Amino acid sequence: MKTVFSSHSEVAHVWAQQKQDEGRANNIFFEGDTIYSYGRHFPIARFVKPDVILFTTRSYSTSTSGHCSMVQSAIGRGITILSVFNPCATCENQHIKNLDNIRVNMEELDEKRIRATTYGYRHIKESIARLNTFRAYVKLFRIKSKLPSKLRKVFNMDDEALQIILDEERVEFDKYREQENIEAAERAKKAEIKAQEVLRLWIAGEPVRVPYGLSNSYLRIKGDDIQTSQGARIPLKNAALIWAFIQSKLGTGYKAADNGDSLERRVNAFFHPYEVREITLDGDMLIGCHSIPYSEFERMAKELHFI
């Protein structure tokens, strides 16, 4: 089993699959359910259930912030992320500290909302999101009866009163939103042009970093591997079988089964620790957190003279 990887991004993706117990690359590593930046003093995130992750709200350095961004981008769809100060909390006292940190954060957001002249809506919206995290955390660890009075007060906050504040702030926010949307659209247009240029260079083999936030993953041949734009690698020698697998599932609306056919098991072994979760009717594939359009596989197949 491979445990040393070539990039931080690849380590993050392997951890997010939870198919092996350890892995590392330079300054980021994981052990079991937890992934760390630099050392065990800085846990980034931890799986507490197969579909629930505790993700740190701490900040430390620019490089650690970069590690956190990579980990977050590697987390697949359908996973609930609860943002807390200490993702490795296990005892009651540590849970209470995490909840109190959320309470303080909500108070800070409310102070910002009161001072804000334009964006109070965003602060109250974020505060409500933090409240939802607070309640989900309490229910997850079944500690409602253990809450001190100040935290019980947070848990029992009046949702209707918060909604009234949200609606009032929304009215003010909408006055500024139209112009902001125009400016944002212009920025997005410029960013898309730049992203497509960077992507073209990346596909051509240039050592550039593909921007985060692209809706799809892209492929290129690099040495003995097919690389994805999110940092994963697939051995080039397995490409023919993978292409055959895609063709066999094209138009079927394939979704992963616990006990697939022999071809499916062989392909998943090639992708390990990633798992083929779905192939749409159009041939787009969801592998782990990667959403790869059929056009990318078709382009690879042409480059490799499969078609």
N, C-alpha and C positions, 0 to 999 in steps of 0.2 A: 504493500500500500504506500502510495506516494504521500510524504508528509512535509517535504520542503518544496515550496513553490517559487515561481520566478517573479511574482508581483504581489503587492498588497491586495490589489483588487481580486486576484484569483483566490487568495486565502479567504477573503471575505465571502466570496461566492461558495466556496467549499464548505465553510462554516454554516452558511445559510441553508445548505442542503441537509445538514445533520446526518450525513451518511458515514462519517468516520469521526474518530475521537480526538484527533489532533492534526495540526498543520501550522506552518509558519512561513514567513518570508520577511527577512530583515527585522523591522521593528513592530510587526504585528503578528499575533499568534492566537490560536484558540486551543482550549482544552475542554473537551466535552461540550457542554451547552453554552460556554462563555468565551467571548472573544476579547482580547486585550490589546491596548496600545502601549508599547515599550515594556511593560511589566505587569505583574498581578496587582500593582497599586492602582492601575487605571483600567478597570473593566469597562468596555464600551457597551456591551449588550449581552443578555442572557435569555435563552429559551427557558421559560417556566412551564410551558405546555407546548405541544407541537404547533399550535396556532397562536401562541401569545409570547411576545418578547418584551422584556424590560430593557429600555434603552436609556443610557445616561443623559442627564441634562448638564453635566459638568463640562467645563472647558479648562484647558491646561496650556496648550501651545498651538501654534499654527499647524504643525505637522500632525498633532493628535486630532485637531479639528478635521483635517483632511482624512485621517483614518476613519473618523466617525461618519463622514460623508460617504466614503466608499462602502462602509458596512451597511448604511441605510439604503444605498442604491442597490445593494445585493439582495435585500430581503424581498421575497416573492409576494405575489398577490395573495390576498386572503389571510394574511398574517396581521393580527392586532398588535400594534406597538403602543406600549404604555411608557411615557417619558417620565423618568424618576431620577432622583439624585444618585442613588446607589442601586444598580441593577442586581447586585449580589446579596441584597437583603434577604435574610432567612429567618431571623428571630423577631419576636414581637417588638422589641425596642427599636430595631432597625426599620421595621415597617412603619412604626409611628414617626420616626425621623423623616422617612420619605414623604409621608402624608403631610407632616408639618412644613416641609419644604414646599410642597404644592400650595399649602395655605398661604405662606409668605409670598410666593410668586403671584397668587391671585390678588393679594392686597397691593402688591407693587403695580400690577396691571390696572387695578381700580384707581390708584393714584395717578397713573399716566392718563387714564381716560378722563379724569376730572380736569387735568391740566391741558388736555389736547384741545385744539381749536378745529381740527379737521378730521383726525383719524380715531376719534374715541370709539367708533364702531368696531374697529379692528381690535382694540384692547378688550372691549367687553366680549367680543366673539371669542378671542383667545382665552379669556378668563372662563367662559362657559365650557370651552374645550378642556381646560385644566380641571374644572369641576367634574366633567364626565370621566376623566382619567382617575380622579380621586375616588369616585364612587365605584368604578370598575375595579380598581386596586383593592378597595375594602372588600368587595364581593369575592374577588379572586382568592384572597387569603383568609376570608371569613373572619374578619377581625372587627366587625361593627360593634360588638359588645365590649371590646377592649378600648374603644376610642375615648380619650379624655374629652371633657366638655367642649373645649374650643374646637376640636376636630369633629365632634358630633354635630356641632353647630354648622360647620361647613357641609357635612353630609346632608343635613336637613334643610339646606338653603331653599328659599322659595323660588321655584322655577318660573312661576308666573311673573313675579316681580322682576326677575332677570330678563324675561322676555320683553317686558314693557320698556326697560332701559335699552335693550337691544333695538327695539323698533324705533325708539326716539332717536338713538344715535344713527340708525340707518337713514332716517330722513335727511339728516345733515350730511351724512356721507354721500348720499346719492347726488347731492348738489355738485360735488366735486368729481364724481366718478366718471362722468361722460368725457371730460377733458383728459382725465387720467387714462381712460381706456384708449383714447386716440393716441396719446403719447406712448402708451404701452404697446399698442399695435405696431407703431413705427419702430420701437426698439426691438420687438419680436421679429419683425421683418428683416431688420439688419442682422440680428443674431442668427436667424435661419440661413441667410445668405453666407454668413461667416461659417456657420456650422457645416453647411454643405461643402464649402471649400476645404475645410479641415478634414471632413469625411473623405473627400476625393483624394486628398494627400495621404490619408491613413490607408485607404484601400490600395493606393499605389505603392505602399510599403514605407512611407516616410515615418520617422520617429516623432509623431505628433500625438497629442492626447485628445481623444474624441470628447466633445463637451457632454456633461451630464444632462439628463433630462430628455434625450431623444426617445421618442415613443417606441422605436424598434432597435434591435441589435443588428449589426452588420458584420460581414465576414470578409476575411482576406487570407490568402495563402502566404505564409511566412516560414521559410525553411521547411521543416518536416511537419509543420502543424497548420491546421486551419484555426485562425484566431478570431474571436469575437471582439466587437468594439467595446465590450464591458470587461475584457481581460481574461476570459476563459480560453482554453486551448483544447483542440481535438486533434489527435494524431491523423495526419494526412492519409496514412495507409488504410484508415477505416472509412474513407470518404465514399468509396463505391458501394459498400454495404449500407451506409446511411442513406445514400441516394435511392437505393433499391427499396429501403424501408419506407421512405417518404412516398415513393411512387405506389407502393402496395397499399398505402393508407389514404391516398389522394381521393377525395370525394366521399369518404366514409364517415367523416366527423369523429375521428378516432379520439378516445380519451383513455388515459392510462388505466390498466387493470392490475389487480394484485398479482395475478398469474397470467402473464401474457404468453403469446406464442413464442417459438424458439427464436425467430428473427427479432422479435421485440426484446427478448432477454439479451440477445447478443448485442443489439444496438445500445441498450441501456448500460451494458457492461463497458462499451466504448466511451459512453458519455460520463461514466462514474467519476465523481460523486453526484453529477447532475442527473436529473430524471426527466425523460420525455413525458410531459403531462398531457399534452393535447396537440392534435393536428387538425386544423379547421378544414372545412369543405374545400376551401381555396388553396390548401397546402401550407398555410402559415403554421409555424411550430412554436409551442411554448415549452421551453426546456428550463427547468428551475425558474429563475426570474427573467430569463431571456425570451423575448418575443421576436422571432426571426421570420420575416416574410418569405413566402415561397420564391419570390423573385431573386432573393439572395442565394438560396440553394440552387436555383436554376442557373444563375450566373457562375457559381462555383462548378456546376456540372459541365457547363460549356468550356470553362477554362481547363478543366481536367479531361475534356474530350469524351465525356460520358454521353453527350448528345450532340 
